[in-house]
């Protein structure tokens, strides 16, 4: 075998997710036309293009002689007879095709997206498929390669994610936000990809999530967490919610202002060791004839005032005017310890507001911001998720499930009671459960759209079945199971579910009459998923809904 044939065979063995068939043909033509002396250099260029994973295709290899669109599967709808129920949707099929349909529905005339929240949990395990005896679709040289659970190499995985994230960005509203669960093998690569699509300025946070309390025995370090990446369409427009402050009753006190102000904490000293020294906040303070200095030492204070020390640190947190106001209004307490220190009261139901007239009290809730350690609690762990799945009798199909509490909290952080929520790696349907339960909890009317393929019948036997059981309180074949919403409410029958399949039609660009008929069917189904959908006279179904995979006469995909 000559060298050119050898390199062309290697090109053929590259996974199609990394190099599609059109690209392979072009690469082989380049090899054929290359001088023998330059073959190694050209092969190096081609293989490097594949390995980096950061040079992305503008579009995947799509089939313009085939369109893919949603079509309602009326047989699998749930509780649709209840016209007062809040309606959700499950789309069964390739998520790239589903996203193209959603772009056509959930963008306005100006092209702005209409979906508020996207949560996804893309598969990201290492080499598990081969370990379980499920070999790869195409032969892959595994040396120095990351193998994605669904038969992707890392560059193929990134290209797959790139295509779908760009579509997801289109349907996100200007105030929309995306949450992505990911592990430490891929989070750094995914962060770069998100920066590339959304812009670094719109990256919100990278939060660790507890996977399990105790890790397996290892010669290195046990892995007990993965990550939740958060990115916004426009971070400047975000207005995330606060949450109730955890209250330790032993740290709360009551005074004569309790009825008006609530209880108070005494956990903030008036002086502190500041990194941003301000001379105007470094002053002597006299209370009841006793003078206090920031840091407690008059000698150190005098040195700071005279410039005899380079250590400018201690200051007061409050200005002289605010201290005067605080003394008159019962906000200041002097406590004895190793040295006398001044403390300020933090009341649970009021906060101090400064305005043009001075200071006043304003009613408030005892709230604090969510922080980057929000998801290190065991309620967000895989163990908790497995217990949840076990309560539906669908545990064994999922190795790395996420609990509904995780998505529930994400939706609370976003804080929009009528949000449209999309999950296009829906798996067991956890996002659907989280949306329905949170609506029941706070009276919201959020709607979910779930997308999953039907590999191993997962969509119909697992995803749809779980949602059916939550809504109906019984299995689709009358099965009993452990899960109930609460002791007073077994199921959430105020919800309904429309189910759509992704169907394919062979369509050539010359078949105008057939295209019009398909367009009518497409828009009829769009109106079922999105009742306020407005028909688009200019919708070019050849490009808008061109399929990721070709049409097959036997109906198989």
C-alpha positions as CSV (number, residue, x, y, z in Angstrom):
1,X,0.0,0.0,0.0
2,X,1.4,3.4,-1.0
3,X,1.5,6.3,1.4
4,X,-1.5,8.2,-0.2
5,X,-3.7,5.1,0.2
6,X,-2.6,4.7,3.8
7,X,-3.5,8.3,4.6
8,X,-6.9,8.0,2.8
9,X,-7.7,4.9,4.8
10,X,-7.0,6.8,8.0
11,X,-9.3,9.6,6.9
12,X,-12.1,7.1,6.3
13,X,-11.6,5.8,9.9
14,X,-12.2,9.3,11.4
15,X,-15.5,9.4,13.3
16,X,-18.1,11.2,11.2
17,X,-18.9,13.4,14.2
18,X,-15.4,14.8,13.8
19,X,-15.3,14.9,10.0
20,X,-18.4,14.5,8.0
21,X,-18.5,12.6,4.7
22,X,-18.2,15.7,2.5
23,X,-15.2,16.8,4.4
24,X,-13.6,13.4,4.1
25,X,-14.0,13.4,0.4
26,X,-12.4,16.9,0.1
27,X,-9.5,15.7,2.4
28,X,-8.8,12.7,0.2
29,X,-8.8,14.8,-2.9
30,X,-6.2,17.0,-1.3
31,X,-4.1,13.9,-0.5
32,X,-4.4,12.7,-4.1
33,X,-3.1,16.0,-5.4
34,X,-0.3,16.4,-2.9
35,X,3.4,15.9,-3.9
36,X,4.8,12.8,-2.2
37,X,7.4,14.9,-0.4
38,X,4.6,17.0,1.3
39,X,2.3,14.2,2.3
40,X,3.4,14.0,5.9
41,X,2.9,17.8,6.3
42,X,-0.5,17.8,4.7
43,X,-1.6,14.8,6.8
44,X,-0.4,16.7,9.9
45,X,-2.6,19.7,8.9
46,X,-5.6,17.5,8.3
47,X,-5.2,15.5,11.6
48,X,-4.6,18.6,13.6
49,X,-7.8,20.1,12.2
50,X,-9.6,17.1,13.7
51,X,-7.7,16.8,17.0
52,X,-8.1,20.4,18.4
53,X,-11.9,20.4,18.7
54,X,-11.9,24.2,18.5
55,X,-12.3,24.6,14.8
56,X,-16.0,24.1,14.2
57,X,-18.1,23.4,11.2
58,X,-20.4,26.1,10.2
59,X,-23.1,23.5,9.9
60,X,-23.4,19.7,10.1
61,X,-23.7,17.5,7.1
62,X,-27.5,17.9,6.4
63,X,-29.7,16.4,3.7
64,X,-31.4,18.9,1.5
65,X,-33.6,16.2,-0.2
66,X,-35.2,15.5,3.2
67,X,-37.1,17.6,5.7
68,X,-37.7,16.7,9.4
69,X,-40.6,18.2,11.3
70,X,-42.7,17.6,14.4
71,X,-46.0,15.8,14.1
72,X,-48.3,15.2,17.0
73,X,-48.6,11.6,18.2
74,X,-52.1,11.8,19.6
75,X,-51.9,8.2,21.0
76,X,-49.3,9.2,23.5
77,X,-50.8,12.5,24.8
78,X,-51.5,12.7,28.5
79,X,-54.5,14.3,30.2
80,X,-55.4,16.4,27.1
81,X,-59.1,15.9,27.9
82,X,-58.6,18.3,30.8
83,X,-58.9,21.7,28.9
84,X,-58.0,23.6,32.0
85,X,-54.7,21.8,32.5
86,X,-51.4,23.6,31.9
87,X,-50.0,22.1,28.6
88,X,-46.4,20.9,28.1
89,X,-44.7,19.2,25.3
90,X,-42.4,16.2,24.6
91,X,-40.7,15.9,21.2
92,X,-39.3,12.5,20.3
93,X,-36.4,12.4,17.8
94,X,-33.0,13.8,16.9
95,X,-32.5,17.0,19.0
96,X,-30.8,18.9,16.2
97,X,-33.9,18.5,14.0
98,X,-36.2,19.4,17.0
99,X,-34.2,22.5,17.6
100,X,-34.6,23.6,14.0
101,X,-38.3,23.3,14.4
102,X,-38.2,25.3,17.7
103,X,-36.2,28.0,16.0
104,X,-39.0,28.4,13.5
105,X,-41.6,28.6,16.3
106,X,-39.9,30.3,19.2
107,X,-38.4,33.4,17.5
108,X,-40.4,36.5,16.7
109,X,-40.5,38.5,13.5
110,X,-37.3,40.3,14.4
111,X,-35.6,37.0,15.0
112,X,-35.5,37.4,18.8
113,X,-35.9,34.2,20.9
114,X,-38.8,33.4,23.1
115,X,-37.5,30.7,25.4
116,X,-36.6,31.8,28.9
117,X,-34.6,28.9,30.4
118,X,-32.6,26.0,28.8
119,X,-31.3,23.2,31.1
120,X,-29.4,20.4,29.5
121,X,-27.4,17.4,30.9
122,X,-25.5,16.1,27.8
123,X,-23.9,12.7,28.2
124,X,-20.2,13.0,29.0
125,X,-18.8,9.8,30.5
126,X,-15.5,8.3,29.5
127,X,-15.1,5.1,27.5
128,X,-18.2,3.6,29.2
129,X,-19.8,2.4,26.0
130,X,-17.0,0.1,25.1
131,X,-16.6,-1.2,28.6
132,X,-20.2,-2.3,28.5
133,X,-19.7,-4.2,25.2
134,X,-21.5,-1.6,23.0
135,X,-18.9,-1.0,20.4
136,X,-18.6,2.2,18.4
137,X,-20.5,3.0,15.2
138,X,-17.2,3.6,13.4
139,X,-13.7,2.3,14.2
140,X,-11.8,4.9,16.3
141,X,-8.2,4.9,17.2
142,X,-8.5,5.4,20.9
143,X,-4.9,6.3,21.7
144,X,-4.8,9.7,23.3
145,X,-8.5,10.1,22.6
146,X,-11.4,10.9,24.9
147,X,-14.3,8.6,24.1
148,X,-17.8,10.1,24.7
149,X,-20.4,7.7,26.0
150,X,-22.5,8.0,22.9
151,X,-19.5,7.1,20.6
152,X,-18.0,10.6,20.2
153,X,-14.4,11.6,20.3
154,X,-13.8,14.9,22.1
155,X,-13.7,17.0,18.9
156,X,-16.8,15.2,17.6
157,X,-18.5,15.9,20.9
158,X,-17.6,19.6,20.7
159,X,-18.8,19.9,17.2
160,X,-22.0,18.2,18.1
161,X,-22.5,20.6,21.1
162,X,-21.4,23.6,19.0
163,X,-24.2,23.0,16.4
164,X,-26.9,22.6,19.0
165,X,-25.8,25.4,21.3
166,X,-25.9,27.9,18.4
167,X,-29.5,26.9,17.7
168,X,-30.3,27.1,21.4
169,X,-28.9,30.6,21.6
170,X,-31.3,31.6,18.7
171,X,-34.4,30.6,20.7
172,X,-33.2,32.1,24.0
173,X,-34.9,35.4,24.9
174,X,-32.8,38.5,25.5
175,X,-33.1,37.8,29.2
176,X,-32.7,34.1,28.8
177,X,-30.3,31.9,30.6
178,X,-28.8,28.4,30.0
179,X,-27.8,25.9,32.7
180,X,-25.5,22.9,31.7
181,X,-24.5,20.0,33.8
182,X,-21.0,18.7,32.9
183,X,-18.1,16.9,34.5
184,X,-14.4,17.9,35.0
185,X,-13.3,16.1,31.9
186,X,-15.3,18.4,29.6
187,X,-16.1,21.5,31.6
188,X,-13.1,23.5,30.5
189,X,-13.6,22.7,26.8
190,X,-17.3,23.5,27.1
191,X,-16.5,26.8,28.9
192,X,-14.4,27.9,25.9
193,X,-17.1,26.8,23.5
194,X,-19.7,28.8,25.4
195,X,-17.4,31.8,25.4
196,X,-17.1,31.4,21.6
197,X,-20.9,31.3,21.1
198,X,-22.3,33.6,23.8
199,X,-19.2,35.8,24.5
200,X,-17.0,35.7,27.6
201,X,-18.9,38.7,29.0
202,X,-22.1,36.6,29.2
203,X,-20.7,33.8,31.2
204,X,-22.4,33.8,34.6
205,X,-20.8,31.2,36.8
206,X,-19.3,27.7,37.2
207,X,-20.8,26.0,40.2
208,X,-19.6,22.7,41.7
209,X,-22.4,20.1,42.4
210,X,-22.1,17.3,44.9
211,X,-22.3,14.0,43.0
212,X,-22.0,11.8,46.1
213,X,-20.8,12.1,49.7
214,X,-18.2,9.3,49.5
215,X,-16.1,8.5,46.5
216,X,-14.7,5.2,45.4
217,X,-11.3,4.1,46.7
218,X,-8.6,5.5,44.3
219,X,-4.9,5.8,44.1
220,X,-5.3,9.6,43.4
221,X,-8.2,11.7,44.5
222,X,-11.8,10.6,44.7
223,X,-14.2,12.6,42.5
224,X,-17.2,13.8,44.4
225,X,-18.4,16.7,42.3
226,X,-19.2,17.8,38.8
227,X,-20.3,21.2,37.6
228,X,-23.1,23.4,36.5
229,X,-22.2,26.1,34.0
230,X,-24.5,29.1,33.6
231,X,-24.4,31.4,30.6
232,X,-26.8,34.2,29.6
233,X,-28.0,35.6,26.3
234,X,-27.2,39.1,27.8
235,X,-25.9,39.0,31.3
236,X,-26.6,42.8,31.8
237,X,-30.3,42.0,31.6
238,X,-30.3,39.3,34.2
239,X,-32.2,39.8,37.5
240,X,-31.6,36.6,39.5
241,X,-33.7,36.1,42.7
242,X,-32.4,36.1,46.2
243,X,-33.3,33.3,48.6
244,X,-34.4,33.2,52.2
245,X,-31.6,33.6,54.7
246,X,-31.1,30.5,56.8
247,X,-31.9,31.4,60.3
248,X,-30.1,30.1,63.3
249,X,-32.5,30.9,66.2
250,X,-29.5,31.0,68.6
251,X,-28.1,34.0,66.7
252,X,-31.4,36.0,66.7
253,X,-32.4,38.4,69.4
254,X,-35.4,40.6,70.2
255,X,-35.6,44.1,71.4
256,X,-38.2,46.8,71.9
257,X,-38.4,47.2,68.1
258,X,-39.3,43.6,67.4
259,X,-42.9,44.1,66.2
260,X,-41.7,46.7,63.6
261,X,-38.2,45.4,62.7
262,X,-38.3,41.7,63.5
263,X,-35.5,39.9,65.3
264,X,-31.8,41.0,64.9
265,X,-28.4,39.5,64.5
266,X,-25.3,40.9,66.2
267,X,-22.6,39.5,64.0
268,X,-21.1,42.6,62.4
269,X,-18.4,44.7,64.1
270,X,-18.4,48.4,63.3
271,X,-14.6,48.4,62.7
272,X,-12.9,46.1,60.3
273,X,-9.5,45.4,58.8
274,X,-10.0,47.0,55.4
275,X,-8.0,46.4,52.2
276,X,-9.4,49.7,50.8
277,X,-8.4,52.2,53.5
278,X,-10.3,55.5,53.7
279,X,-9.1,58.2,56.0
280,X,-12.5,59.7,56.2
281,X,-13.7,56.5,57.8
282,X,-10.8,56.3,60.3
283,X,-11.9,58.6,63.1
284,X,-12.3,58.6,66.9
285,X,-15.8,57.7,68.0
286,X,-17.2,58.8,71.4
287,X,-20.1,57.0,73.0
288,X,-21.3,57.8,76.5
289,X,-18.0,59.6,77.3
290,X,-15.8,56.7,76.1
291,X,-13.7,57.1,72.9
292,X,-13.1,54.2,70.5
293,X,-10.7,53.9,67.6
294,X,-10.8,51.5,64.6
295,X,-8.7,48.5,65.6
296,X,-8.9,49.4,69.3
297,X,-5.5,51.2,69.6
298,X,-5.3,55.0,70.0
299,X,-1.5,54.8,69.4
300,X,-1.9,53.0,66.1
301,X,-4.6,55.4,65.0
302,X,-2.3,58.4,65.7
303,X,0.5,56.8,63.7
304,X,-1.9,56.4,60.8
305,X,-3.0,60.0,61.0
306,X,0.6,61.3,61.2
307,X,1.9,59.0,58.4
308,X,4.2,57.2,60.8
309,X,3.2,53.8,59.5
310,X,2.6,52.2,56.1
311,X,0.0,49.9,57.6
312,X,-3.3,51.7,56.6
313,X,-5.9,49.1,57.5
314,X,-8.5,49.6,60.3
315,X,-11.5,51.8,59.6
316,X,-15.2,52.1,60.6
317,X,-17.8,50.7,58.3
318,X,-20.2,53.6,58.9
319,X,-19.7,57.3,58.4
320,X,-20.0,59.7,61.4
321,X,-23.5,60.7,60.2
322,X,-24.7,57.1,60.0
323,X,-23.2,56.3,63.4
324,X,-25.1,59.3,64.9
325,X,-28.3,58.1,63.3
326,X,-27.7,54.5,64.4
327,X,-27.1,55.6,68.0
328,X,-30.4,57.5,68.1
329,X,-32.4,54.6,66.5
330,X,-31.0,51.7,68.6
331,X,-28.7,50.1,66.0
332,X,-25.5,50.1,68.0
333,X,-24.4,47.8,70.8
334,X,-21.1,47.8,72.8
335,X,-19.8,44.4,73.8
336,X,-17.1,43.4,76.2
337,X,-14.4,40.9,75.2
338,X,-10.7,41.0,75.1
339,X,-11.4,44.5,74.1
340,X,-14.6,46.5,73.9
341,X,-16.0,46.5,70.4
342,X,-18.9,48.2,68.8
343,X,-21.5,46.0,66.9
344,X,-24.4,47.0,64.6
345,X,-27.7,45.2,64.6
346,X,-29.0,43.5,61.4
347,X,-32.8,43.3,61.6
348,X,-34.6,40.6,59.6
349,X,-37.5,42.7,58.4
350,X,-36.0,46.2,57.7
351,X,-32.9,47.7,56.1
352,X,-31.3,51.2,56.3
353,X,-31.8,53.3,53.2
354,X,-30.0,56.6,52.6
355,X,-31.8,59.3,50.7
356,X,-31.6,63.1,50.2
357,X,-33.2,63.6,53.6
358,X,-30.7,61.4,55.5
359,X,-31.5,57.8,56.6
360,X,-34.7,55.8,56.9
361,X,-35.9,52.3,57.4
362,X,-37.5,50.2,54.6
363,X,-39.3,46.9,54.9
364,X,-37.6,43.9,53.4
365,X,-37.4,40.1,53.6
366,X,-34.5,38.4,55.2
367,X,-32.8,37.4,51.9
368,X,-29.4,36.7,50.6
369,X,-27.9,36.0,47.2
370,X,-27.4,32.5,45.8
371,X,-23.7,31.6,45.8
372,X,-21.3,29.3,44.0
373,X,-21.6,26.7,46.8
374,X,-25.3,26.4,46.4
375,X,-25.2,22.8,44.9
376,X,-22.8,21.1,47.3
377,X,-25.7,19.9,49.5
378,X,-26.6,16.2,49.4
379,X,-30.1,17.0,48.2
380,X,-28.5,17.7,44.7
381,X,-26.5,14.5,44.6
382,X,-26.8,11.5,42.2
383,X,-27.7,9.4,45.2
384,X,-30.8,11.6,45.8
385,X,-31.6,11.4,42.1
386,X,-31.4,7.6,42.1
387,X,-33.8,7.5,45.1
388,X,-36.2,9.7,43.1
389,X,-36.0,7.4,40.0
390,X,-36.5,4.4,42.2
391,X,-39.7,5.8,43.4
392,X,-41.0,5.7,39.8
393,X,-39.5,2.2,39.3
394,X,-37.2,3.4,36.5
395,X,-33.8,3.4,38.2
396,X,-31.6,1.0,36.3
397,X,-31.5,2.7,32.9
398,X,-29.5,5.7,34.2
399,X,-26.0,5.8,35.6
400,X,-25.7,9.5,36.1
401,X,-29.1,11.0,36.9
402,X,-29.7,14.5,38.2
403,X,-32.3,15.2,40.9
404,X,-35.4,17.4,40.3
405,X,-34.2,19.6,43.2
406,X,-31.2,20.7,41.0
407,X,-33.5,22.0,38.2
408,X,-36.1,23.3,40.7
409,X,-33.4,25.5,42.3
410,X,-32.2,26.7,38.8
411,X,-35.7,27.8,38.1
412,X,-36.0,29.6,41.4
413,X,-32.7,31.4,40.7
414,X,-34.1,32.6,37.3
415,X,-37.3,33.7,39.1
416,X,-39.9,33.9,36.3
417,X,-43.2,32.2,37.2
418,X,-44.4,31.9,33.6
419,X,-41.0,30.8,32.0
420,X,-40.8,28.6,29.0
421,X,-38.3,25.9,29.9
422,X,-36.5,23.8,27.3
423,X,-34.4,20.6,27.8
424,X,-33.1,19.0,24.6
425,X,-31.2,16.2,26.3
426,X,-34.3,15.2,28.4
427,X,-33.3,11.7,29.4
428,X,-35.7,10.5,32.1
429,X,-37.7,13.7,32.2
430,X,-36.4,15.2,35.4
431,X,-36.8,18.8,34.0
432,X,-40.5,18.1,33.4
433,X,-41.0,16.9,37.0
434,X,-39.1,20.0,38.4
435,X,-41.3,22.4,36.4
436,X,-44.6,20.8,37.4
437,X,-43.6,20.6,41.1
438,X,-42.4,24.1,41.3
439,X,-45.6,25.4,39.7
440,X,-47.5,23.5,42.3
441,X,-45.3,25.0,45.0
442,X,-45.5,28.6,44.1
443,X,-48.6,28.9,41.9
444,X,-46.6,29.5,38.7
445,X,-47.5,28.5,35.2
446,X,-44.1,27.6,33.7
447,X,-44.2,25.4,30.6
448,X,-41.7,22.8,29.6
449,X,-40.6,21.5,26.2
450,X,-38.6,18.2,26.4
451,X,-36.6,16.7,23.6
452,X,-35.2,13.2,23.6
453,X,-34.5,10.4,21.0
454,X,-36.2,7.1,21.4
455,X,-33.1,4.9,21.5
456,X,-33.9,1.7,23.4
457,X,-37.5,3.1,23.6
458,X,-36.3,5.6,26.3
459,X,-38.7,8.4,25.2
460,X,-41.9,6.3,25.4
461,X,-41.0,3.8,28.2
462,X,-39.1,6.2,30.5
463,X,-39.5,9.9,29.7
464,X,-43.2,9.9,28.8
465,X,-44.0,7.2,31.4
466,X,-42.5,9.3,34.2
467,X,-44.5,12.3,33.2
468,X,-47.6,10.2,32.8
469,X,-47.2,8.9,36.4
470,X,-46.6,12.4,37.8
471,X,-49.8,13.7,36.1
472,X,-52.0,10.7,36.5
473,X,-50.8,9.1,39.8
474,X,-50.7,5.7,38.2
475,X,-48.7,4.0,35.5
476,X,-49.9,3.9,31.9
477,X,-50.7,0.2,32.4
478,X,-52.2,0.7,35.8
479,X,-48.9,0.1,37.8
480,X,-48.6,1.4,41.3
481,X,-45.4,3.1,42.5
482,X,-44.0,4.8,45.5
483,X,-43.8,8.5,44.3
484,X,-46.4,11.0,45.4
485,X,-46.2,14.8,45.3
486,X,-47.1,15.2,49.0
487,X,-49.1,13.4,51.7
488,X,-52.1,15.5,50.8
489,X,-51.8,15.4,47.0
490,X,-50.8,12.2,45.2
491,X,-50.3,13.5,41.6
492,X,-50.3,16.8,39.6
493,X,-53.3,16.4,37.4
494,X,-53.4,20.2,36.6
495,X,-50.9,19.4,33.8
496,X,-51.2,17.8,30.4
497,X,-48.7,16.6,27.8
498,X,-48.7,16.8,24.0
499,X,-46.3,14.3,22.4
500,X,-44.7,15.0,19.0
501,X,-42.6,12.7,16.8
502,X,-39.9,14.0,14.4
503,X,-41.1,12.7,11.0
504,X,-39.2,12.9,7.7
505,X,-40.4,13.5,4.2
506,X,-38.4,13.1,1.0
507,X,-38.5,16.5,-0.7
508,X,-36.6,17.7,-3.7
509,X,-36.3,21.4,-4.4
510,X,-38.3,21.1,-7.6
511,X,-41.4,19.7,-5.8
512,X,-43.2,22.9,-5.2
513,X,-46.7,21.5,-4.8
514,X,-45.5,18.8,-2.4
515,X,-43.6,21.4,-0.4
516,X,-46.7,23.5,0.0
517,X,-48.6,20.5,1.4
518,X,-45.8,19.7,3.8
519,X,-45.7,23.3,4.9
520,X,-49.4,23.3,5.7
521,X,-48.9,20.1,7.8
522,X,-45.8,21.6,9.5
523,X,-47.6,24.8,10.5
524,X,-50.7,22.9,11.7
525,X,-48.5,21.0,14.1
526,X,-46.6,24.1,15.1
527,X,-49.9,25.6,16.2
528,X,-50.5,22.5,18.4
529,X,-47.2,23.0,20.3
530,X,-47.4,26.8,20.3
531,X,-51.1,27.9,20.1
532,X,-50.2,31.5,19.3
533,X,-47.9,30.5,16.4
534,X,-48.4,32.8,13.4
535,X,-48.1,31.2,10.0
536,X,-45.0,32.3,8.1
537,X,-45.7,32.8,4.4
538,X,-42.0,33.0,3.6
539,X,-40.9,29.8,5.5
540,X,-38.5,27.9,3.2
541,X,-38.8,24.4,4.5
542,X,-35.9,23.2,2.3
543,X,-33.5,25.2,4.5
544,X,-35.4,25.7,7.7
545,X,-36.2,22.1,8.3
546,X,-33.6,20.2,6.3
547,X,-32.9,16.9,8.1
548,X,-29.7,15.9,9.8
549,X,-30.1,12.3,8.4
550,X,-31.4,11.1,5.1
551,X,-34.9,9.9,4.3
552,X,-35.3,6.1,4.3
553,X,-38.0,4.3,2.4
554,X,-38.6,1.8,5.3
555,X,-39.2,4.7,7.7
556,X,-36.2,3.8,9.8
557,X,-33.8,6.5,11.0
